[in-house]
């Protein structure tokens, strides 16, 4: 079977595609398109959610670092 598929002389893979795969794709094209659109939408929503969380996390890290830096400079000035 595999030799029939890969042998250029028998053109098995072309026959398989023309007789089975292509007709199946044509019959299910709308379902495939719907699934791809849904996946694209879910991916976009998940990406924007994670990106927003990343921005919030980065903001919190910067704010914490600024507060700690301010506390350190205040305590070092009071020691002088």
Secondary structure, DSSP 8 states (H G I E B T S, - for coil): -HHHHH-TTTTHHHHHIIIIIHHHHHHTHHHHHHHHHHHHHHHHHHHHHHHHHHHHHHHHHHHHHHHHHHHHHHHHHHH-
